[in-house]
């Protein structure tokens, strides 16, 4: 609706200003559509890939008050950082707390599990530098 209002206002403006605004409106729509497509492509794991990884994650020891960990989201968060080259702190909230994702990445990197995850997904090592 706001886009429609802007276009109606546009009709009352001089021709030169109208051309600039129309160009910007088209650019913005194309840019947003491309960003949305790229975002959808960046979803890291499909169900088949996750089934191949599930065996690498053993359930946490049973302890009272321990929250279940969604390892799939953790792996997807790590892959998001690798694919975008972003800092850990800019990790989108849908992956959970960035510090938790970084914690698991460091833990898995140290015990060799991350190498096994990469082999299972057949992705190459990309150095990640932390801004934390």
N, C-alpha and C positions, 0 to 999 in steps of 0.2 A: 504494500500500500504506500509506504513512503516513496518508493521509486516512481509510482504513478503520479503522486503529488508533485514530485520534482519535474517530471516530464510535462505536466500541465503548466507549471510555472515557466517552464522553458519556452512555451509558445508565446509568452508575453515579452520575451527578451529580444534584443537586437540579433540579427542573423549571425554575426561573428561569435557572440557569446553562446548562442544556441549551438553552433557547430562544435565549440570546445566542450560544452556540457554533454552533448550527444556522444562525442568521442570518449569522454571520461566514463560515461554510463556504460557504453559497450565494453570498454577496457575492464572496468570493474567487474561486470558480470562474467566475462571470459576468465578473468583472473580467479574469481571465486569458484567457478566451475572446475578449473584446472586444479586448484588447491584441494577441492573436495575429492576429485578423482585420485590425486596423489595420496591423500590421507587414507582413502579406502585401500589403495594398493599397499600401504605400509602396515597393514594388519599382518603381524609377523607369522603366526602359526595357524594353519588350517587343522581340522580335526585329525586328519591322517598323520600329519607331522607330529601332533601332540601325542597320539597313541604310540608312536615310535619312541618318544622321549619319556613317557610315563614311568617306565621301568627304572629310570635313573633317579627317581625321587621316591624315597621311602617315607612313610608317614612319620610325623614327628612323634617323639616319645609321649606317651599319655601322661599329662600332668594337669592338675586342676587349674582352671582359669587360662589355659593356653588356647589361643585362638588358632583355628585352622588356617594354614597358609595356602594361598592360591598360587601354586608354583607356575602355572601357565601364565598368569599375569606378570609374575616376576620375570620369567624368561622373555615375554613380549616386551616388557619395559627395557630390559637390557638390550634387546635387539633394536628397539626404537632409538636408543642412544647411539648404538653403533651405526645405524642407517642414516640418522640425521646429522651426526657429529655434534649434537647439542651437549650442553653441560648436564650433569646429573640433576642439578637444581631446577632445570627447566623441563624436567620430565612431567608430562601431563598427569593430572590427578587421577585419571582412570586406572593408572597402573599402581596406585597406592603411594605411600610416602617414598620420596626419592631416596631417603637415607636407608630405608629397608631394602629397596632394590639394589642399591650400592653395596650394602652389607652382604647380601646373598651373592652378588657378583664376585666380590673379593673372597668370600668363603669358598665358592665353587672354583674360582681361579686357583686358589691355593691348594685345594685337594685334588685337582685334575678333572673335576666333573665338567667344568666349562669346556675343556678340550673334547670330552666325549659328546657333549651337547652339540658342539660345532661339527664334529664328525657325523653325528646322526642327521644334522640338517644340511651337511655338506656346504658349509660356509667357511670363508677364509678368515684368518686372524686379522682383526683391525685394531690397531692400538687405540686405547681409550685413555685420555688424560682427564683427570678429575679436576674440577674447579672448586671442589669442596675444601 
